[in-house]
Amino acid sequence: MLPKFYQNCFQNLLTPAQYKMLEILIMLLQFHKTVTIEKLASVFPQPILFESRRRSIQRFLLLPQLSIEYLWFPLIKRWVKNSRKASKKQLVFAIDRTQWRSENVFVISLIEQKRAIPVYWLLLPKRGCSNFREQKKLIRPLLRLFKQYRILVLGDREFHSIKLANWLHSKEISFVLRQKQGTYIRQENQSYQRLQSLGLTPGISFFLSDVQATKQSGFAKFNLAGYYKRKYRGKVEPAGWFLLTNLDSLADAIKAFKLRSGIEAMFKDCKTGGYNLESTRADGRRLISLISRGDKRVKELAV
């Protein structure tokens, strides 16, 4: 049984027949833990031929009402409001990108209790890294959805762009963005140097204030945190962290960036584990709808 708010939201957007279809699909997703359309069609309780059931599900997934904005945003906004204490007004988001078969999925997730919950995602029409325009397109909807909250954005080395850092800062968004070792910085009254020349080794950490990142002009100065976890039981991490941030201390930057690890578990849940999204051959709009259906169950578990 879906929570009452879910029911009200869905029934306001769908016809009775469409709502029943959605209820059945969510039930099958929970029971069979798969989003493969062929599998769902084979177990769908409808007295018609398999091929007809498959086409029926495909048509349903193309409904314009089954969009992130219409269905998912009201649910995630309500959940955040109900689960957040009045004194805890900051939301932490991680941005990342992953390849699911032929689809390049760009996603921003809410970090909650060391887990990542997908909030918004785009299918990029290319392979490889996202660009600044696509990064802004991913983040902008959250600024409207959670405008009453303070926002902190975390990004790995793909998102080292000083343009992204400057834009986030202009929107009064806190950020911690991991930098590539080849990035140039300049401290006051010093020459440019690459991050790899700063001598970051296991057990070392530092915090530099008001550094200029890259040799490009026209950007604000930010802080740089360096952190390399100490060797433990003979094991050492492959590399330390260089973190560009507008947070005010080393401890805050390191504590924040450690939260990003939850997104790896989320990708595993969605891809090879949990609902096994990688097994589906759906693409484009159908894949977006399937991700949305699966995420509703993730949200119920999170509650």
C-alpha positions in Angstrom: 0.0 0.0 0.0 1.4 3.4 -1.0 1.5 6.2 1.6 -1.5 8.5 1.5 0.4 11.4 0.1 1.7 9.3 -2.8 -1.8 8.2 -3.6 -3.1 11.8 -3.6 -0.3 13.0 -5.8 -0.7 10.1 -8.4 -4.5 10.3 -8.5 -4.4 14.0 -9.2 -2.3 13.4 -12.4 -3.5 10.0 -13.7 -6.8 8.5 -14.8 -8.1 5.6 -12.7 -6.9 3.1 -15.2 -3.4 4.7 -15.3 -3.2 4.8 -11.6 -4.1 1.1 -11.3 -1.4 0.4 -13.9 1.1 2.4 -11.8 0.1 0.5 -8.6 0.6 -2.9 -10.3 4.0 -1.9 -11.7 5.3 -0.6 -8.3 4.1 -3.8 -6.7 5.9 -5.9 -9.3 9.0 -3.8 -9.0 9.0 -4.4 -5.2 8.4 -8.1 -5.5 10.6 -9.0 -8.5 13.4 -6.4 -7.9 13.8 -5.7 -11.7 13.0 -3.0 -14.1 13.4 -5.1 -17.2 10.2 -4.5 -19.3 10.2 -8.0 -20.7 10.3 -9.5 -17.1 7.6 -7.1 -15.9 5.4 -8.0 -19.0 5.8 -11.7 -18.3 4.4 -11.4 -14.8 1.9 -8.6 -15.4 -1.6 -9.8 -14.3 -3.4 -9.0 -17.6 -5.2 -11.6 -19.7 -3.7 -10.6 -23.0 -0.7 -11.9 -25.0 2.8 -11.2 -23.8 3.6 -8.9 -26.7 0.5 -6.8 -25.9 1.4 -6.6 -22.3 4.9 -5.4 -23.2 3.6 -2.7 -25.5 1.1 -1.6 -22.9 3.9 -1.1 -20.4 6.0 0.7 -22.9 3.1 3.1 -23.8 2.5 3.7 -20.2 6.1 4.7 -19.5 5.9 7.3 -22.2 3.0 9.2 -20.5 4.0 12.9 -20.1 2.6 12.8 -16.5 5.4 10.3 -15.6 8.0 13.0 -15.3 10.5 13.9 -12.6 8.9 17.4 -12.2 5.3 16.2 -12.0 5.7 13.1 -9.8 9.1 12.9 -8.2 9.7 16.5 -7.1 6.5 16.8 -5.0 7.4 13.5 -3.2 11.0 14.3 -2.5 10.1 17.8 -1.3 7.4 16.5 1.0 9.7 13.8 2.4 12.5 16.3 3.0 10.2 18.6 4.8 8.8 15.9 7.0 12.1 14.2 7.8 14.2 17.4 8.5 14.4 18.9 11.9 13.8 22.7 12.0 17.3 23.3 13.2 18.8 21.2 10.4 18.3 23.5 7.3 21.3 22.4 5.2 20.9 19.8 2.5 24.0 18.0 1.1 24.0 16.9 -2.6 26.5 15.0 -4.6 26.8 15.2 -8.4 28.1 12.3 -10.4 27.8 10.6 -13.7 27.7 6.9 -14.7 27.3 4.8 -17.8 24.3 2.5 -17.9 24.8 0.4 -21.1 24.5 3.0 -23.9 23.1 5.7 -21.6 25.2 8.4 -20.0 23.3 9.2 -16.8 24.1 12.5 -15.0 22.6 12.6 -11.5 22.4 14.8 -8.4 21.6 13.0 -5.2 20.6 14.0 -1.7 23.0 12.6 0.9 21.1 11.3 3.9 22.4 9.1 6.7 25.4 8.0 4.6 23.2 7.1 1.7 22.5 8.9 -1.6 18.9 9.3 -2.8 18.6 10.4 -6.5 16.7 13.7 -6.8 17.2 14.8 -10.4 18.9 13.2 -13.4 19.6 13.8 -17.1 20.5 11.6 -20.0 23.5 13.2 -21.7 23.4 12.9 -25.5 27.1 11.8 -25.7 29.7 9.7 -23.9 32.2 11.1 -21.5 32.3 14.0 -19.1 29.6 16.7 -18.5 30.3 20.3 -19.4 29.6 23.5 -17.4 26.3 24.1 -19.3 25.0 20.6 -18.4 26.2 20.9 -14.8 24.1 24.1 -14.4 21.1 22.4 -16.0 21.3 19.6 -13.5 21.6 21.8 -10.4 19.2 24.6 -11.3 15.9 22.7 -10.6 17.1 22.0 -7.0 17.6 25.7 -6.3 13.9 26.3 -7.0 12.8 23.1 -5.2 14.8 23.7 -2.0 15.1 27.5 -2.0 14.3 27.6 1.8 17.3 25.4 2.6 21.0 26.0 2.6 22.7 23.8 0.0 26.1 22.1 -0.1 27.3 20.5 -3.3 30.0 17.8 -3.5 31.8 16.8 -6.7 34.6 14.5 -7.6 37.5 15.4 -10.0 35.2 15.5 -13.1 33.7 18.6 -11.6 36.9 20.5 -10.8 35.9 23.4 -13.0 36.6 26.8 -11.5 33.6 28.0 -13.6 31.3 25.7 -11.7 32.8 26.8 -8.3 32.3 30.5 -9.2 28.7 29.9 -10.3 27.8 28.0 -7.2 29.4 30.7 -5.0 27.4 33.3 -6.9 24.2 31.4 -6.0 25.2 31.3 -2.3 25.7 27.6 -2.5 28.5 25.9 -0.4 30.7 23.5 -2.3 33.5 21.0 -2.0 35.0 20.0 -5.4 37.9 17.6 -5.7 40.7 18.9 -8.0 43.0 17.2 -10.4 46.7 17.1 -9.3 47.7 19.0 -12.4 45.5 22.0 -11.5 47.4 25.3 -11.1 47.0 27.5 -8.0 48.5 30.7 -6.9 48.8 31.9 -3.3 49.2 35.6 -2.5 52.6 37.0 -3.6 53.7 33.6 -5.0 54.0 32.1 -8.4 51.7 29.5 -10.0 52.3 25.9 -9.0 50.6 22.6 -9.7 48.8 20.9 -6.8 51.1 17.8 -7.2 54.0 20.0 -6.1 52.5 20.8 -2.7 53.9 17.6 -1.1 50.7 15.9 -0.1 51.7 12.5 1.4 50.0 10.0 3.6 49.2 11.5 7.0 49.5 15.1 5.8 46.7 17.7 5.7 46.6 21.4 5.1 44.3 24.3 4.5 45.1 27.3 2.3 42.9 30.4 2.2 42.1 32.6 -0.7 44.0 30.8 -3.5 43.5 31.5 -7.1 42.7 28.2 -9.0 43.9 27.9 -12.6 45.6 30.6 -14.6 42.3 32.0 -15.8 41.4 35.5 -14.5 38.0 36.8 -13.5 37.1 34.3 -10.9 36.8 34.6 -7.1 39.5 33.2 -4.8 38.5 30.1 -2.8 40.0 27.9 -0.1 42.0 24.7 -0.8 42.0 21.7 1.6 44.6 19.0 1.2 44.0 15.6 2.9 45.8 12.3 2.6 44.6 9.5 4.9 47.3 8.0 7.0 48.5 4.5 6.2 46.4 2.0 8.1 47.5 -1.6 8.6 50.0 -1.3 5.8 47.4 0.0 3.3 47.5 3.4 1.8 45.1 5.2 -0.6 46.2 5.7 -4.2 46.1 9.5 -3.8 45.2 12.3 -1.5 42.4 14.8 -1.9 42.8 18.4 -3.1 39.5 20.1 -2.4 38.5 23.5 -3.7 35.8 24.9 -1.3 34.1 28.0 0.0 33.8 26.4 3.5 35.9 28.0 6.2 38.0 25.1 7.7 39.8 21.9 6.9 37.6 19.9 9.2 34.4 21.1 7.5 35.7 20.4 4.0 37.0 16.9 4.9 33.8 16.0 6.8 31.6 17.2 4.0 33.5 15.4 1.2 33.5 12.1 3.0 29.7 12.1 2.7 30.1 11.7 -1.0 30.9 8.0 -0.7 27.2 7.2 -0.3 26.7 7.8 -4.1 28.7 4.7 -4.9 26.4 2.5 -2.9 23.4 4.2 -4.7 24.8 3.4 -8.1 25.3 -0.3 -7.1 21.7 -0.5 -5.8 20.3 0.9 -9.0 22.6 -0.8 -11.5 23.8 -4.4 -10.7 22.1 -4.7 -7.3 18.6 -3.8 -6.3 16.5 -3.2 -9.4 19.3 -4.1 -11.8 18.8 -1.1 -14.1 21.6 -2.2 -16.3 19.6 -5.2 -17.4 16.9 -3.1 -19.1 17.1 -2.2 -22.7 14.8 0.8 -22.2 16.3 4.1 -23.3 15.4 7.8 -23.4 12.0 8.7 -21.8 11.2 5.1 -20.8 14.5 4.7 -18.8 13.8 8.0 -17.0 10.3 6.7 -16.0 11.7 3.4 -14.9 14.3 5.1 -12.7 11.5 7.2 -11.2 9.4 4.1 -10.4 12.4 2.4 -8.8 13.3 5.5 -6.8 9.9 5.6 -5.1 10.7 2.4 -3.5 14.1 3.7 -2.4 12.4 6.6 -0.8 10.0 4.4 1.1 13.0 2.4 2.4 14.7 5.6 3.4 11.7 6.7 5.5 
